[in-house]
Amino acid sequence: MTTYEKLLQVKQQHGCGYLLLIDPDKIDPQRFPDFVREASRSGVDAFLVGGSLVVSNEFEQVLKLIKSNSDKPAVIFPGNILQISPAADALLFLMLISGRNPEMLIGNQVVSAPIIKRMGLETISTGYMLIDGGRITSAEFMSNTKPIPRDKIDIAVAHALAAEMLGLKTLYLEAGSGARSSVPTEMIKKIAAYCSLPIIAGGGIRTPEEAREKARAGASFIVTGTIIEEQSQAAVIKEFADAIHLQ
């Protein structure tokens, strides 16, 4: 079974899956193995690993630690083409469809594709959509693209439909790490109504109640990152998992 199939199985089993985003620059290597085990026991369905920069040398080590301390998938969420490793179970092969920067639409993908092929790394083709979260985020700055305005739901739906027609496997709606506001619930609801692709929603989700709201609106997976970095306690993770798992 592929990692993508495992994720779809999680969606079918729980109604919505919980993905925990790990930034290698923001972990304590000594405590990290315990954290991974606690997170797995507390309801995390998979780990995303990546960041807009990743200036430390811990990227591959983080993947290996996840694999040795959890049976949950470790999936790369690449901030750039250097964030590739055969230690992962899969990689979100991102196309930043909300922007018009050709490097993010096809340039980086062409450069990285032969490397990924040689590694034998599973790819999950993903339409990545930046949504205005109320402040300039690292993702917006580093990608040199503008996010989709929060009130332009029709534009977001059109982008989602284009991703589906292009044959991509999933959508990632991203307000950005540390965003003031998360992806609007109404936007998730409308995209889910018009597009059959699984929706990953992340950025700016700070409470279990907010996470559950996104899940009920039609998100297939909810991602948290910053809030767990600030409150890395098993109890907090379990609260999010319980809220996100609709069944």
Secondary structure, DSSP 8 states (H G I E B T S, - for coil): --HHHHHHHHHHHHSSEEEEEE-GGG--TTTHHHHHHHHHHTT--EEEE--S---SS-HHHHHHHHHHH-SS-EEE--SSTT---TTSSEEEEEEETTS--HIIIIIHHHHHHHHHHHHT-EEEEEEEEEB--SS--HHHHHHT---B-TT-HHHHHHHHHHHHHTT-SEEEEE--TT-SS---HHHHHHHHHH--S-EEEESS--SHHHHHHHHHHT-SEEEE-HHHHHS--HHHHHHHHHHH---
